[in-house]
Amino acid sequence: MTELSPPSPDTARPHARSAPTEAVARGWQRAKPWLIALAAVLLCLLLAAALHGLAGQVRYDEVMQAIAATHELDILLALMATAASYLILTGYDFSALAYARARVNGGTVLLTSFTAYALSNTIGLGPLTGGAVRTRLYTAAGLKAHQVAQVVVFNAAAFALGILAFGAGALLWGAPDVAELLHLPATLLQAGAAALLLGVAVFLLLCRRQRTLQLGGRWRLRLPPAGLAVQQLVISAFELMASAAALWFLLPGERMDLPAFTAFYAIAIVAGIISHVPGGVGVFEAVMLAATREQVPAESMLAALVLYRGIYYVIPLVAATALVLGWELKSGVGTPIARAATRLSPRLLAALTLVAGLWLIASGVTPFTEDAREMLATLKVPLPLVEASHFLGSVAGLGLLLVARGLFHRLDAAWWAALVLALVSAVLALPKGIALHEAGLLATLALLLVASRKQFDRRSSLLAMRLEPGWLLALGAVLAGSLWLLFFAYQEVAYSHRLWWQFELDAQAPRSLRALLGVALAAMAFGLWQLLRPPSGQAAEPSREELDRAAAIVAANPRAEACFALTGDKHLLFSPSGRSFLMYGKQNRSWIALYGPVGDRAEMADLAWRFVELAREHGGRPAFYQVRPASLPLYLDCGLQAFKLGEHAHIELPEFNLKGAKRANLRSGMNRGEREGLVFEVLEGPALDAALPELRAVSDAWLGKQKTREKRFSVGRFDEDYLRRLPVAVARREGRILAFANLLITAPAEEAAVDLMRHLPDAPPGTMDFLFAKVLLHLKDRGFQRFALGMAPMAGMAERRHAPRWQRLGRLLYEHGERFYNFRGLRSFKDKFEPVWEPRYLAAPGGVAPLFVLLDLAALIGGGAKGVIGKFEAGK
């Protein structure tokens, strides 16, 4: 609908890249996820080798005996320290909210903090996973985007500063013990620790003396008040002490000094964070084993670490999932907070399913206890049942790992698969080895899945889900870790080919070998199927039958923008039911959906996800152009970010008239047109068919006068099939058509718009004002509620100094970009109609992706990069 605006120069020239450069870039984009995933697998293998060397003198049964010998009081103390740690962690959020000058209900803060840390501690990548939780819940609590960003950044910075200060203090105290491990002088370590503490002191002094810190001439950091910074350091100290104590209490007998232990603990935490391994698994254990090998027996340290993982990671994750689901059952979804909280349950259940799957695989490659063996013998459990439960339980663990991604995407098929696997595995855990803890975790997972059934509403097939290279290689890392665990558990057993065929209750090594083989074969088969199955195919132009299906959906839709699907120049993605569709275009690596899903509201989330997944399967960047504020949560759920494009205007037709000073030009144009003998008419059906040749002559003359060519994608084009589907308003004089505009209308008569508005060069002055005024009055008489004037790009951007960079850039373009586009003129032109303004957004991946999307969008609208450049050259 940009043709409502005066002629103006087009957008800036996009960057052109040579074909070899483009090919290299495409190759790098395809190879990058594989290279990153391969690096992660290599890191896991190195960690496995390090752990094998550190635990080489330890036997599996010694570790199990150490776990069994852990006193109940020590476990209770570890649980209390864990609870204290998570409670103190809420202080990070309270401090961050104070820094962001935001107020949130205390219960919401407790829920957000606990859920965020329970998820990020297990999955890793704290600023991303925990940040996503905070973004959802704090946005629902009424915080603005910049406040949520400040909260997330403050949390990450406060943790880094806290662990730096606390670790330095602990190192200053326990330097002699650490120096012995690192073979460095204790005085050197103490000097380094003192220097770090001095740096913290300097930071506190800066907080006291200035409010902002200039970084490199470009970045400004608003420092917190000194009191808030000191408060946060105290919170960090107590939190790290509590989390370290949760592990320290699990150590046997004469424990090492807590200060030295805390220094090692801080170093291990930092190493785990730097590695980006989920939960720091392997990295944290390797550092702690190496650091404490002189003070704590390796089998005791391994036992403490296994218990610590369960107490500090798994139990809070289960509790957080139950808390979120309990919130839903108690509060329903009547409030924004409740709705936001319940939408987190798929993420939490996906993480818990991952943990359950890893547990099943690990238990499958390790022997059951002597007590379990005696109980199985006493109960006379049939050996085939024991063998089958061991084998099938391990394969079910792999299944849980695979469906976890589907749970994250809220697939109903993944929900059913996870529920069945959890229930079956919980039952198999009893003949498998009387694994009561395992059965309890799986039964809890099943109960939580049942309680969250409503959240898994995406009707999609698991077989259609394509796993990224990272997931496939992660499966390889799990298999490698399981193989190491198998050798560690049975290091005293000499391998022979006969092991594969031994079926006895005491033959535990053969049973574990067969279980691991089953998991490996299933994983390889699935991986090969994922890698070798044919792609879903290239998108094709819509057929007439598809356009007819889309037209039926459009006719029942209240939004006029849905009519752009009928232009025939966009690809259509239909829902499985055929009641909804999504229109999109492809340019280079950008897959850009126009406006979003159209049709059945219940299918919109699934359709958006399908589009995002389809784009990513083909290595593309998915984006949604001109989305409304009310639909933003849908795209945020898909992992995209929102970038404001401008403001959309619409006229409230029931109150519209031609009175007032702002309508003077329109009123004058209509009166003059009537004096000139202009006649208004709306053509449909046979009358429209007969007038098409004359309409084409008007269109060709208008294009020639404007020295432009047809646009596409978000702007209509003169296409006879397209025009036949909608009414066309014309202005005639003495029977001759001087101007026309096609009307975008649907059956609900809620919103209307026009697309093409074209006239003959010799039409009398004021002809378009006459036609436009008549269209508005005609639509008002027909009972339409709104008339869409289209978007004013870059309008309404924030003018604040601390506004997001995207909006600051948009503001600069709006104020100084007249050379490239008539931003101000378009806004002023539409403002004459006294419209209602509403923001419009681009939903796209973060980073530099939005810039490439906009460049590709300009090429899509202009008919390719050549069309964009040609338009730019013509407008200079």
N, C-alpha and C positions, 0 to 999 in steps of 0.2 A: 504494500500500500504506500510505498514511498512516492508514488506518482501523484499523491495529493500535495506534495511539497514543490516549491519552485525549483527549476533546474539548478543544479550545483555540481561542482567538481566532485569526482568520486574519491574513494579512499586511496591511501598511499600505495606506492608500488611495492609488491611483495619481493622478498629476496629470491633471486634466482640462483639455482645451484646446478652445476654441470652434471651430466649423466653419470660419469664415474664417481663423483662425490656422492650423488644420490644413492648409487648402488652400494658404495662402501657404508653409507649411513644405514641403509636397510639391512645390510649384512650384519652390522654391529648390533642393531636393535634385535635381530633374531638371535644372535649369539650371546648377547649380554646376560639374559636370564640363565642360560646354560652355564656360562662361565662363573657367574656368582654362585649358582647352586653347586657346581663342581668344587669351587673353593671351599664351600661350607662342608661338603663331604670329605674333602681332604683334611680339613681341620678336625672333623670328628674322628677320622682314622688316626691322625696324630695324637689326639687326646686319648683314644683307646690304647694306642701303643704306650703312651706315658702312664696311664693307669695300670696297664699290664706290668710295666716295669716296677712301679711303686708297690703294687700288690702282689708281686711275683712270689713272695715268701709267705703269702697268706692263703689259707684254705677256706673254701666256701663254708664248710660246716663250722669252722671257728667263728666266722662272722655271724652265722645264725645262732650259735651258742651265746655270743656276746649280746645279740639282740634279745634273746630270751632271758638273759641274766640281768638286763636293765631293770632297775627297781621301779615299781609303780609310782613311788614318790617322785623319782627323777622325771618320769614321763609327765606327771601332773605339774611339776615345776616348769617343764618345757612348754606345756600347754598354756600355763599362766603367763609365761614370758611372751609367748606368741600372741596371746590376747592383748597383753600390754603393748606389744610392738604395734599391732594394727590399730589399737586405740590411739596411741601417740601419733601414728601416721596421719590421723585426721587433723592434727595440728598443722601439717603442711597446707592442707586445703583452707583451713581457717586463716592462716597467715597469707596465703595467696589471694583469698577474697578481700582481705584487708588491704593488700597491695593494690588490687584492681578497683578498690573503692566500691565494692559490691556487697549487697546483703542477701543472704540466702538462709532459709529456715535450717535450724540446727539438725533436724532429722534428715533433711535432704543432703546436707553435707556429710553426715555419718554414712548414709547409704552410698553416696557417690564415692567417697574416699575408700571405703572398705571394698566395694565392688571393683573399683579401678585398680587397687593394689593387688587384690586377689587374682585378678585376671592378668595383669602385667607381670607379676612375680612368676606366674606359671608359663605364660607364653613368651615373655621377654619383650624387648623393644618398648620399654616403659612409656616414653613420651608419645608413642603412636597408639599402643593399645589402651593405656590409661588415659591418654589424651582424648581418644575417641569416646570413652565412657563419660569423661567430664564434659566434652562438647555437647553430647546429647542431653545429659541431665541438667547441666547448668543453663543451657539454652532454653530448655523447657521451664526452668525456674525463673526465666525472665532476663537473664544476662544477655548483653549484646555481644556480637562476635568478637570485638576487640577486647572485651573484658574476659571472655572465655580464653582467648589466646594468651592474655596476660597471666591467667591462672595456670595454664598448662606450662608456659615458659618458666614462671616462678617456681612451680613444683620441681621441674627438672633442674633448674639452676640451684635451688635450695638443697636438693639432694646432693648434687655435685659438691657444693661448698661445704655441706655438713659432713660428708664422708671424707673430704679433704682435711677439714679441721680436726675431726674426731680421730681419723686414722693417723694424722700427724701427731696428735697428743698421745695416742696409744703407742706409737712408734718411739716417741721421746721417752716414754716410761719403760717400754719393753725392748729397747734397742739392743741390750746384750744378747737376748735370746734370738732376735732376728738376725743380728750380725753373725752369730755362729752358723745359722743356716745359709746365709748369703756369702759367707767368707769375706766379710768386709769389716773394717774397724767400726766399733760401736760409736766412736766419737763422730765419724763421718755421717752415720745415719742420724745421730742426734742433731748434728748441724743442719742436715737437710730438713729434718722435721721442724727444727726451730725456724728455718727460712720459710717453710710453708705456713707456719703459724704467724710469722711476721707478715706474710702476704695477706692473710685473713685479717690481721689487725689493720693493715693499710686499707683494705676494703671497707672495714667498719668506719675508719676515719673519713673515707670518701663519702660514705653514706651520711655521715654527720655534717659534712661541710658543703656538699653540693647535691642538688636534686637530679641532675642528669650527667651522664658520662658520654663524651664524644669518642667514638671508636673509628679511627681511620678517616675522619672527615666526612663519612657518609652515614654512619649508624649512630643513633642516639639511644642510650639506655637510661631509663628513669630508675634511679636507685631507690631502694626502699628506705624509709626512715631508719636511723641507727637503732632505735628501740626495737623496731620490728625485725631488723637483721639479727640483733643479739637474741631476741626471743626465738627466732627460727634456728639459730645455732644451738641453743639450749634444747629445743625440741629434737633436732637432729642427733645430739649427743645421747639423749635418753632413748631415742628410738633405736639407734645402732647398738647401744648397750643392751637393750631388751632383746633385739633379734640375735645378737651374739650369745646372750645368755641362754636363749632357747636351744642352741647347739651345745653350749658349754655344760648345761645341766645333764646332758645325755652322755657325757664322758664318764668312764668308770673310775672308781677308787679315788686315788689322790690326783686331783685335777691340776693341770698346769695353771700358772697365775693368770687371772682374768685379763689384766692389762696386756700382757704379751699375746694371749689368745685373741684378744680383740684386735690387735694390730694385724695379726695374720688373717683374721676374719675380714677386716676392711680391705686388705690387699686381694683376697679371694673374690670378694664382691665386685671390686673394680675390674678384675680380670674377666669375670663372667660377663659384665656389662660390655666391656670392650669387644669381646668375642662375638657378641650378637647371637650366641647360641641360645635357643629358648630356655629360659630359666637358668642359664649358665650351667646346664647339665654337663658334667665331665670336667669343665674348666674349674668350677668351684671345688669339686672333689679333689682334683689333681693338686691344686694349690694347697688345700688344707692337709692333704696327706703328706706332701713334701714339707710343709712348714712344721708339722707336729710330729714327724717321725722319730725324733729323738726323745720326745716327752710322752707320747701316747702310742701304745702298740697299734700297728696298722689295722689289725682285725677289729680293735675297739673303735678306732676312728671311723672305719667303714661302717660299722654297725650304727654308730651315732649319726653318721651322715644319712644312712637309709632311713632311720627314724625321723631325723630332722626334715627330710624331704616330705615325708608323710604328714608330719605335724604342722610344719610352717607353710607348706604349699598346697597339699591335697585337701586337708581339712578346711582351711579358709575358702578354697574354691567351691567345695560342696556347700559350705555355709552361705557363701555369697549367692550361689545359684538358688538355694532354698529361700534366702531372704528376699530376693527379687520376685520369685514366684509367690511367696507368701504375701508380699506387698500387693501383687496383682489380685490374689484371692480376697484380700482384706479390703482393698480400696477400689477394686475394679479398674476401669480405664477412664474414669470420669474427669480426671484432672490431667493437665499436661505432664506433670511429674510422673504420675502413674503410667501414662501411655509411654513416656520415654523409658521408664524403668523396665516395663514389660518387654519392650523391643530389644532389651539387652540380653534377655534369656537365651536366644539362639547362640550368641557369642559365648556365653558362659557354659552352656551345654556342649557346644563344640569343643571347648577346651577340656571339659570334664570327660568327654568321650575320647579325646586323644589320650588323656591320662589312663583311662580304663583300658584302651587298646594296648598301650605300652605295658601296662601291668600284666595283661593276659599273655602277651608274647614273652615277657620276662619270666613269668611263672611257668610257661611252657618249656623253657630251656633250662630250668633249674629243678632239682629234686624236691619232693615233698619231705616233710620231717619224719623222724622215726616214730613219733607219736601217731602221726597220720597213717603211716604204714601199718602199725599195729591195729589201729582202729579199722582200717579197710580189711585187714585179715580177720579180725574178730567178727565184723559184720558180714563177712564172706561175700564181699562185692565181686561180681564176676570180672575176671581179668579183661575180657573184651570191652566191658563197659569202662573200665579204668583207662584202657588204651584209647578207646574212641573219644572219651571225654577230654583226655590230654591233647589229642591231635586236633579235634574239632574246636576246643577252646582256644588253641593257639591261632587257628585259621580265623576264628571269630574275632580275635584281637586285631588281626590285619583288616578284617572287614570294618571294625569300628574306626580304625585310622582312616580308611577310605571314605566312610560316610560322614566323618566329622566335618569335612569341607562342605558337604551338602547341607548339614545342619547350620553351618555358619550362614549359608545363603537361604535358609528357611524353606528348603524343599520338603514337601510333604512325604515324598518317597524316601528321603533320607531319614525322616522322623520314624516312619514305619520300620525301615531297615534297622535303625539304631535300637528301637524298642524291642524288636524280635531278637536281635543279637544279644542285647543286654539280658533279657529274660532267659534265653537259652544258655548263655554263658554262666549266669547265676546258678542255674540248676546243675550244669556240668561241673561247677566248682566243687561240689560235694564229692562225687565219685572220683574227681580228678586228684584229690588229696586232702579232703576235708578243709578246703581253703575258705574258712569262714569270713576272714577280712575281705577277701576277694569277692565272695558272694554278697557281702554287705555293701560294698561299693557299687557293684553292678545292680543290686536291687534298688539302691538309692537312686542310681542313674535312671532306672526304669520308672520309678515313682516321679522323679522330677520331669521326665519326658511326658508322662501322662498329664501332669499338672500344667505343662506348657503347650498343650496340643494346639491351642488357638494361634500360637505365634508362627506355626509352620503351615502357611497358607499358600505357598507357591506350588502349583500343580505342574510338576516337571518330572521328567524321567531321569533316574540316576545314570542310565546308560548314555544319555545325551551330555552328561557333564564331562568336560575335558579338563584333566589336571595339568597344571603348569609344570614346566621342567623342574622347578624347585620342589614340588610335591613328589614327583617321581624319583628324583635323586635323594630326597629325604627318606623315602622308603628304603633306598639302598643303604643310607646311613643307619637306619633302624636295624636292617638285616646284619650289617657289619657289627653294630653294637651287640646284637643278640648272639652272633657267632663268638665274640669275645667273652660274653657272659657264659656261654656254653662251655668254652674251654676253661674258664676260671672255675666254674662249678665242678667240672669233672677232670681237673688237671692230673689227678692220680690215676685216671683210667687210660690205659694204653689203647690206641685206636686199632681196630681190625675190622675187616669186612663182615665178620660174623656178627658184629654189634647190631647191624641193621635187622637181623632176623631173630634176635633174642626177645621173646615175649614172656616175661616173668614179672611178678610183682616187685621183686628186688632189682630188676634190670632197668634202672632209672636212666642211665646214660643212653641206651638204645631208644628209649621212649622219647627223650628230649631231642635226640638226633632226628627221629622221624617227624616230630612236631616242627622242628626248625626247617626240615626239608619241605614239609607241606606249606609252611608260610612262604618259603623262598620260591617254590614253584608257583604258588598263587600270585605272589607279587610280580614275578617275572611275566606270567601270562597276562596279568592286568597291564603291566607296563608296556609290553609289546603291543597289546591291543590298542592302548592309548597312542603309541608312537606310530603305528602302521595303519590305523584306520583312516579311510579317506576323509579329506576335509568336507565340511558341510556345503561347499560349493560357493561360487561367486553369485552375488546378488544380480538379478536381471531386472530389466525394465518391466513394469507391471503390465499384465495382459488385460484385454478388455474385460474378461470375466472377473479378474481381481479388482479392476476399477469399479465394476458394477457392485461387487461385494462391499467395497469401501464406500461407495456412494450411498448404499442402504444404511450403513452405520453412521455416516456423516449426516444424513437426513434426520436422524433421531437425536443428534448431538446438539446441545444448546449453544456451543461456541462456534462463531463464524469462522474462526481460524482453521477449523477442521476441513473446510472446503478446499484448502490448498492441496489436499491429497489428490484432488481430481485433475490437477494439471498434467499428470502423466509423466512428469520428469523426475520423480522421486521413487525410490524403492519402497516397497510395502512389506512390513513384517506383521503377520497376523498371529493372533493367539490361537492355541490349539482348538478352542471352541469355535473360532471364527467370529466371535462377537466383538472383538476389539482389534485394533491395528496400530501400527506406529509407522510414520513416514520418515525416511532418512535419505541422506545423500552421502557419497564417498568422494573424497578428494585427497590424493596422496595417502597418508596414513590416518587421516581424520575420518571418523564415522560420526556424522552429525545428524541427530534427530531433530526435526522441526516441531517445536511446541511440546512434544511428549505424547504418551499413549492417548488414543481416542476410543471411546466405547464404554464397555462395562467397567465400572470403578473397581470391582473386586478383582479384576484381572490386570490392573495397571502395574502393580508392583512386580508381578511375574514377567510382564512384557518388558518393563524397563530392565530387569535383570537379564532377561534373555538377550536383549540388544547389547548390553554391556559385555556379556560373556561372548557373544558372537564376534564383537569387534576385537576383543582381546585374543580370542582364538586365532584370528588372522593377523595378530601383531599390530592392531590399530589402536588409536586413542579415541574412546567413546566420548561423546559430548551431546548435550541437549541445549538447543538454542531457543531463546525467548521463553523461558519457563516462568510460571507465576509463583509468587511467594508462598502460596498455600501448598504447592506441590514440592517445595524444596526438601522436606524430610525424606521423600521417596528417593531422591537422587543422592542425598547424603548417605542413606542406607547402602547405596551402591558403591560407596567409597569415593564419590566425586566431591568436588568443592564448588561453592557458589561464587560467581563473579558478576557484579552488577553491570548490566549493559546500558541501562538508561531507564526511561519511564514511558509507559504506554498510556495513551489517552483514549477515553471514551466519553461519549455524550449520553446523558440520561434523556432519552427521547420523550418520555411523558411530560417533562418540563420544558422541552425545546420549543422555541418560537423565534421569529425574526425581529423581535423588538430589542431595543437597546443600542447603545453606541457601538459595542463590539460587533454587532451583527449588521452594521450599516452597509458594508461592502457587499455582503451576501444579499441583503434586502434590496440594495440598489441594483445588483446584477440580475436578480430575478425580475424586478420591475422593468428593467431595460430590455431583458429578453422577451418579455411579454409584448412590449411596445415594438420590438423588432419582428414580431410574428413567430417567435419560437414556440414549438408545441412539445410537451413532455409526453413520453409514451414508454411503457414497459413491454418488451417483446418476449414471448415464450413460444415453444412448440413450432408449428408450421410458419408462423409469422417470423420467428427468429431465423429459421432455416432459409426463408426467402431473402432475408436482409443480410445474410452473412457475406456475400460478395461486396456489398456496399460498405459493410463494417470493415472488411479487410482493406478497402481503398482508403478509408479514414485512418486506419492503423498505420498503413505504409506511409501515408503522407505525414503523419505525426512523427514516425521514426526518422524519416528523412529530414524533417525540419529540426529535430533535436540532435541529429547527427549521432545517433546511438543505435544499438541493436537490442534484440529481445533479451531480457533477463530470465532467470530461472530460480528454482528452489523456493525462496521465500517471497518471490514476486511472480505473478502470473505472466503468461505470454499469450500472444494471439494464436490460439489453436482451436480449430473449429469444433473438435470433439469436446474440448474443455468448455467452450462457450455454450454449447448445446445443453450442458448439464445444469446451467443456472440462468435465471432471468437476466436480461440486458436492458438497461434504461437508456433511452436515446433522446436527443434534442433534434427536432426536425424544423425545417422552414420550407414551406411550400412542397412538402413531401420528401424533401432531400435531407438525409441524415448528415448533420454537421458535427455531432459529438456523441460519444456513448460511454457507458460505464457498466461493467458487469457486476451484479449484486451477489454478495456472498450471504445467503440466507439458509436457514434450516427450519424444519417443521415446528420445533418448540417456540419459535418466534420470540426468543429472548435476546439474542445478539445478532447484529447485522454489520456488514462492512461492504466496501467496494474494493475491487482489485485494479483492473485496467481502467484508466480515465484518459481518453484520447479524443482529439478534435482536429478538424481540418484547419490548415494555416489561414484560410480566408474566412473563418467563422467570425461573426461579429464580436467585439469586445464584451466580456461579461458572460459569454456562452457557458463557460465551465461553472461560474457562480450560479447561473440559472439552473443548470443540470444538477449541481450538488444540492442546492436548496430544495429542489423538487424531489430529489431522492430522499432527503431527510424527512420531508413532510409526508411523502408516500409511505415510508416505513413506519412513521409515527401513526398514521391512519390505520395501518395494518396491525397495530398492537405490539410492535417490537419495543423492547425495553431499553436497549443500548445500541449505540452505533460506535464501532471501533474505528478510531482515527489512526491507529498504528503507533509505532514506537518513535520516540525522539532519542537517538543514540547519545550516550554520555551525559544526558540530562539528569539532574538530581543527585549528582555525586557529592559526597561529603566534603565540606570545606574546612574541616578541623585539621589542625597541624598534625595530630597523631592518627589521622585516618589511614586505613590500609593503603599500601603503595598502589594497588590496582585502582582505587578510587581517586587517589591523588593524580595518577597518570591520566585517568579519564577526565578529571577536572581541567587539567592542562590542555588536553585535546579540545574540550568543549570551549575553553576561553580563547585559545590561540590557534586552533586547527582549521580556520576558515579556508586556508589554501587547499585543504584536502576534502573537506566536507562542510556543508552549510549547517553546522550543528545548531547555532543560535537561531538562525533564520527558520529552521524547521520547528524548533520549540515555539518560537514566537507565532509562526503561522497557525499551529494547532491550538495555541493558547487563546486565540481569538474566539474560539468556540466555547470558551469557559468549560473545559472538560474536567473529568475526574482523572487524576494521574495515579498510576500504580507501577511499582518497580518491575523490571524484567531482568532475568538473570541468565547467565551461561553456566551450566553445570558441566564441569570438565575436570580431568585430573589436575593435580597441582603442579608446581614448578613452572617451567616455561611452556607447558603444553597449551594453556589458553591462547598464547600468542600465535602458535602454529595453527590452532583451530580457527582463529579469526582470519588468518591469512588464507587458509584453505576455504573458509566460508566465503570470503570475498571472491575467490576463484569460482566457487560453486554458483554464486549469484550472478557473476559476470560472464559465466559460460566458459570458465577456464582462465588460467593466468594470462593468456594472450588478450582475452576480453577485458580483464581488469586493467592491464597496462595500456591497452588501446583507449579505454575510457579516460584513464588518467592523462594520457598525452593530449587527448582532445579537449580536456578541461583546463589545460595550462594556459 
